[in-house]
Amino acid sequence: LRRRCPVPPAVPGEGASVAMSKAFCDMRVFLSSTKQDLEAEREIVFYALDGIGHEVVRMEEYGSRSLDSWKVCEKELDRCDAYVLLIGTRYGSELTETGLSYTHAEFERAKIKGIPIAGFIKAGLPDKRASADAKRLNEFVDLVNASYNVRRPYFEIR
């Protein structure tokens, strides 16, 4: 993930690769997923993105603020350059106002704001008939798949 930045004027004696590397900037990336089922995966993605210089925003960083969690989440997401979505085996906690999970609401917000989305779905989704949560999760997965934002094949951590 790199965003295009204005290319600085060429400096005499600099090679093309140095000038090109200056044409990219680090990004502010919003990492979205349920936590309970994807804790290890979240850490892997966090350290991978952080390790290459991106600022990674995740709910752990702001979840305990006194403001309404969703309002803080919206503000943080709106300030991001990219949105990374991980989907595991849970639909997640639902917002009382909309009935959508935080992850689902974040995805919708990113789409509305035109923030580039990279979606990753973990292999082994639960059967839709298993529970209401599984049904909601699979409907969300279908929506994400239909938006062409998903990296295939689905991922597995071994």
C-alpha positions in Angstrom: 0.0 0.0 0.0 1.4 3.3 -1.1 -0.4 6.5 -2.0 0.8 8.7 -4.8 2.3 12.0 -3.6 3.4 14.9 -5.7 6.7 14.1 -7.2 9.4 16.5 -5.9 11.5 18.3 -8.4 14.5 16.3 -9.6 17.7 16.8 -7.7 20.9 16.9 -9.8 22.8 13.6 -9.4 19.8 11.6 -8.0 19.0 8.4 -9.8 15.5 7.6 -11.1 14.9 5.1 -8.4 15.5 7.7 -5.6 13.1 10.2 -7.4 10.5 7.4 -7.8 10.7 6.3 -4.2 9.9 9.9 -3.1 6.8 9.8 -5.3 5.1 7.5 -2.7 4.1 8.3 0.8 3.2 6.2 3.8 -0.5 5.8 4.4 -2.9 5.9 7.2 -4.6 2.5 7.1 -7.7 1.5 9.0 -7.6 -2.2 10.1 -11.1 -3.6 10.6 -12.2 -7.0 11.8 -13.8 -8.7 14.7 -11.2 -9.2 17.4 -12.1 -12.4 19.2 -11.8 -14.7 16.2 -9.0 -12.9 14.4 -6.7 -11.7 17.2 -3.5 -13.4 15.7 -4.4 -12.3 12.2 -4.9 -8.7 13.3 -1.5 -8.6 14.9 0.2 -10.1 11.8 -1.4 -7.5 9.5 -0.7 -4.7 12.0 3.0 -5.5 12.2 3.3 -6.1 8.5 1.8 -2.6 7.7 3.5 -0.9 10.5 6.8 -2.5 9.5 6.7 -0.9 6.1 6.0 2.5 7.5 2.2 2.8 7.5 0.2 4.3 10.3 -2.3 1.6 11.3 -5.5 2.6 13.0 -7.4 0.0 14.9 -10.1 0.0 17.5 -7.7 -1.0 20.3 -6.1 2.4 19.9 -9.2 4.4 20.6 -11.9 2.0 22.0 -12.0 3.4 25.5 -12.5 7.1 24.8 -15.3 8.8 26.5 -17.0 9.7 23.3 -19.5 7.3 21.6 -17.3 4.5 20.1 -19.0 4.7 16.7 -18.5 8.5 16.4 -14.8 8.1 17.2 -14.6 5.2 14.8 -16.2 7.3 12.0 -13.8 10.2 12.6 -10.7 7.9 12.6 -11.9 6.0 9.5 -12.6 9.3 7.6 -9.0 10.3 8.1 -7.6 7.2 6.6 -6.1 6.6 3.1 -7.1 2.9 2.9 -9.3 0.4 4.6 -8.2 -3.2 5.3 -11.0 -5.6 6.1 -10.5 -9.1 7.7 -13.5 -11.3 8.0 -13.4 -14.4 10.2 -16.0 -16.6 11.8 -18.0 -13.9 13.7 -20.4 -11.1 12.5 -19.5 -9.1 15.6 -21.1 -6.6 18.0 -24.0 -4.7 16.5 -24.6 -1.0 16.6 -28.0 -0.3 18.3 -28.8 2.5 15.8 -28.4 0.5 12.6 -28.2 -3.2 13.6 -25.0 -3.5 11.6 -21.8 -4.9 13.2 -19.0 -2.4 13.7 -17.1 -4.1 11.0 -20.0 -4.0 8.6 -20.7 -0.3 9.4 -17.0 0.5 8.9 -17.0 -1.2 5.5 -20.1 0.7 4.4 -18.5 4.0 5.7 -15.3 3.3 3.7 -17.4 2.7 0.5 -19.4 5.9 1.0 -16.2 7.9 1.6 -14.5 6.4 -1.4 -11.7 5.0 0.7 -9.9 2.2 -1.2 -10.8 -1.2 0.3 -8.7 -4.4 0.5 -10.8 -7.3 1.9 -9.5 -10.6 3.1 -11.9 -13.5 4.2 -10.7 -16.4 6.3 -11.3 -19.8 4.9 -13.9 -22.0 6.8 -16.9 -19.8 7.2 -19.6 -21.2 9.4 -22.7 -22.8 7.9 -25.4 -20.2 7.3 -27.9 -22.4 9.2 -25.7 -22.6 12.3 -27.0 -19.4 14.0 -28.4 -16.0 13.4 -24.8 -14.6 13.7 -23.6 -17.1 11.0 -26.4 -16.0 8.8 -25.6 -12.3 9.2 -21.9 -13.1 8.7 -22.5 -14.9 5.4 -24.8 -12.1 4.1 -22.0 -9.7 4.9 -19.5 -11.9 3.1 -21.8 -12.1 0.1 -22.0 -8.3 0.1 -18.2 -7.9 0.3 -17.6 -10.5 -2.4 -20.1 -8.7 -4.7 -18.1 -5.4 -4.3 -15.0 -6.9 -5.9 -12.8 -5.8 -2.9 -11.8 -9.3 -1.8 -8.4 -10.9 -2.2 -8.8 -14.5 -3.3 -8.3 -17.3 -2.4 -9.5 -16.9 1.2 -6.7 -16.8 3.7 -5.6 -19.4 6.3 -3.1 -19.0 9.1 -1.3 -22.3 9.9 
